Amino acid sequence: MSTPETMASAAAPLRRIAAAITPADLDRPTPCAEFDVAALVSHLLYWAPGLAAAGRKQAPPEPETRPLPHDFADTLRARVDDIVAAWSEPQAWRGSAEFAGAVLPAPLLGGMVVGELVVHGWDLGRALGIDVGWDDALLDFLFEQVSATAEQGREMGAYGPAVPVADSAPTLDRILAATGRLPHWHPVTV
């Protein structure tokens, strides 16, 4: 899988999930312990413009801190589309890019962006009871990326402690476990 094609494949389930989120879903818990659905959508909306700017090799915009917009689902889909457009250009994956005050190798940052889309897409899907999946080539690519950066991610507070899973577990489960998620997490129902 070429890296420019990777982003569209990573984003497709998140776009579908974003369209399904309703105001009644916003207080649902997610597998990302510090976020309910509203907070996770806010997180994605907050960082998306900077991720897109990094793919375009542009100066990062000042992040917006504001309440969740009324049209949060449409806004989330539009921002995901912008990330995909930026990172679908081959030059996005070359050289270096700036994000969150750090200059990183573009392929490393691109892999992190794929991780954001896949892992948070899975988080939201689980919270809403929507099954999501990605093709094997994308998951193999992401597992390689997450494996190379997991310890750094934990040091930065982006990942929780690794969760033990068998080496024979599905690739998505191993990705989730490396980021500190329980692969078989389901919301508690009363």
C-alpha positions as CSV (number, residue, x, y, z in Angstrom):
1,M,0.0,0.0,0.0
2,S,1.5,3.3,-1.0
3,T,1.5,6.0,1.7
4,P,-0.6,8.5,-0.2
5,E,-3.4,5.9,-0.6
6,T,-3.1,4.9,3.1
7,M,-4.9,8.0,4.4
8,A,-8.1,7.5,2.5
9,S,-8.3,3.9,3.6
10,A,-7.6,4.8,7.2
11,A,-10.2,7.6,7.3
12,A,-13.2,5.8,5.6
13,P,-14.6,4.2,8.7
14,L,-14.2,7.3,10.8
15,R,-16.1,9.3,8.2
16,R,-19.0,6.8,8.3
17,I,-19.0,6.9,12.1
18,A,-18.9,10.7,12.2
19,A,-22.1,10.7,10.1
20,A,-23.8,8.4,12.7
21,I,-23.0,10.4,15.9
22,T,-26.1,12.2,17.3
23,P,-26.3,14.6,20.2
24,A,-27.7,11.7,22.3
25,D,-24.4,9.9,21.9
26,L,-22.1,12.6,23.2
27,D,-21.9,11.4,26.8
28,R,-21.2,7.8,25.9
29,P,-17.9,6.4,27.2
30,T,-15.2,5.4,24.8
31,P,-12.3,2.9,25.1
32,C,-10.0,6.0,25.3
33,A,-10.4,6.3,29.1
34,E,-10.1,10.1,29.4
35,F,-12.6,10.8,26.6
36,D,-16.4,10.4,26.3
37,V,-17.7,10.7,22.7
38,A,-18.0,14.5,22.9
39,A,-14.5,14.9,24.3
40,L,-13.0,12.6,21.6
41,V,-14.8,14.5,18.8
42,S,-13.5,17.7,20.3
43,H,-10.0,16.2,20.4
44,L,-10.2,15.3,16.7
45,L,-11.6,18.7,15.7
46,Y,-8.9,20.4,17.7
47,W,-5.9,18.6,16.1
48,A,-7.2,18.1,12.6
49,P,-6.2,21.5,11.2
50,G,-2.7,21.1,12.4
51,L,-2.4,17.6,11.0
52,A,-3.7,18.8,7.6
53,A,-1.3,21.8,7.6
54,A,1.6,19.4,8.4
55,G,0.7,17.3,5.4
56,R,0.8,20.4,3.3
57,K,4.1,21.6,4.8
58,Q,2.4,24.8,6.0
59,A,2.7,26.6,9.2
60,P,0.4,25.1,11.8
61,P,-2.7,27.2,12.5
62,E,-3.5,28.3,16.0
63,P,-5.7,25.5,17.5
64,E,-9.2,26.4,18.2
65,T,-10.6,25.9,21.7
66,R,-14.3,26.3,21.7
67,P,-17.4,24.3,22.6
68,L,-18.4,21.4,20.3
69,P,-20.1,23.0,17.2
70,H,-23.8,22.3,16.6
71,D,-22.8,20.7,13.3
72,F,-20.1,18.6,14.9
73,A,-20.6,15.5,12.7
74,D,-20.4,17.5,9.4
75,T,-17.4,19.5,10.8
76,L,-15.6,16.3,11.8
77,R,-16.2,14.7,8.3
78,A,-14.9,17.9,6.6
79,R,-11.8,18.0,8.8
80,V,-11.1,14.3,8.2
81,D,-11.5,15.0,4.4
82,D,-9.0,17.8,4.7
83,I,-6.5,15.6,6.5
84,V,-7.0,13.0,3.7
85,A,-6.5,15.6,1.0
86,A,-3.3,16.9,2.5
87,W,-1.7,13.5,3.2
88,S,-2.8,12.0,-0.1
89,E,-0.2,14.0,-2.0
90,P,3.1,12.2,-2.3
91,Q,5.1,15.2,-1.2
92,A,3.3,15.1,2.2
93,W,5.3,11.9,3.0
94,R,8.7,13.4,2.0
95,G,11.2,15.4,4.1
96,S,10.0,16.7,7.4
97,A,6.8,18.4,8.8
98,E,6.0,20.5,11.8
99,F,3.2,19.5,14.2
100,A,2.6,20.6,17.8
101,G,5.8,22.5,18.0
102,A,8.0,19.7,16.8
103,V,9.6,19.0,13.4
104,L,9.4,15.3,12.6
105,P,10.3,13.1,9.7
106,A,7.2,13.3,7.4
107,P,6.8,9.5,7.2
108,L,6.8,9.2,11.0
109,L,4.2,11.9,11.3
110,G,2.1,10.4,8.5
111,G,2.1,7.1,10.4
112,M,1.0,8.9,13.5
113,V,-1.9,10.5,11.5
114,V,-3.0,7.1,10.2
115,G,-2.9,5.9,13.8
116,E,-5.1,8.8,14.9
117,L,-7.7,8.0,12.3
118,V,-7.7,4.3,12.8
119,V,-7.5,4.1,16.6
120,H,-9.9,7.0,17.3
121,G,-12.2,5.6,14.6
122,W,-12.2,2.3,16.5
123,D,-12.8,4.2,19.8
124,L,-15.8,6.0,18.4
125,G,-17.1,2.9,16.6
126,R,-16.9,0.9,19.9
127,A,-18.6,3.6,21.8
128,L,-21.5,3.7,19.4
129,G,-21.7,0.0,18.8
130,I,-20.6,0.3,15.1
131,D,-18.4,-2.4,13.7
132,V,-15.4,-1.0,11.9
133,G,-12.6,-2.6,10.0
134,W,-9.6,-1.8,7.8
135,D,-7.9,-3.8,5.1
136,D,-4.9,-6.0,6.1
137,A,-2.4,-3.9,4.2
138,L,-3.3,-0.8,6.1
139,L,-3.3,-2.6,9.5
140,D,0.1,-4.1,8.7
141,F,1.4,-0.7,7.9
142,L,0.0,0.8,11.1
143,F,1.2,-2.0,13.3
144,E,4.8,-1.4,12.0
145,Q,4.3,2.4,12.7
146,V,2.9,1.8,16.2
147,S,5.5,-0.8,17.1
148,A,8.2,1.7,16.2
149,T,6.8,4.6,18.3
150,A,4.8,3.0,21.1
151,E,7.3,3.7,23.9
152,Q,7.7,7.3,22.7
153,G,3.9,7.6,22.6
154,R,3.6,6.4,26.2
155,E,6.3,8.9,27.3
156,M,4.3,11.7,25.7
157,G,1.1,10.5,27.3
158,A,-0.5,9.7,24.0
159,Y,-0.7,6.0,24.7
160,G,-1.6,4.1,27.9
161,P,0.4,1.2,29.2
162,A,0.6,-1.7,26.8
163,V,-2.1,-4.4,27.2
164,P,-0.9,-8.0,26.8
165,V,-2.2,-9.9,23.8
166,A,-1.0,-13.0,22.1
167,D,1.4,-12.6,19.2
168,S,-1.2,-14.5,17.2
169,A,-4.0,-12.0,17.9
170,P,-5.4,-10.1,15.0
171,T,-3.3,-7.2,13.8
172,L,-5.9,-4.6,14.9
173,D,-6.0,-6.1,18.4
174,R,-2.2,-5.9,18.6
175,I,-2.3,-2.2,17.5
176,L,-5.0,-1.4,20.0
177,A,-3.1,-3.2,22.8
178,A,0.1,-1.3,22.0
179,T,-1.8,2.0,22.4
180,G,-3.1,0.9,25.8
181,R,-6.6,-0.2,24.7
182,L,-8.5,-3.3,25.6
183,P,-9.2,-4.8,22.2
184,H,-12.5,-6.4,23.4
185,W,-13.8,-3.3,25.2
186,H,-17.5,-2.7,25.2
187,P,-19.5,0.0,26.9
188,V,-21.0,-1.1,30.2
189,T,-24.7,-1.5,29.8
190,V,-27.1,-1.2,32.7
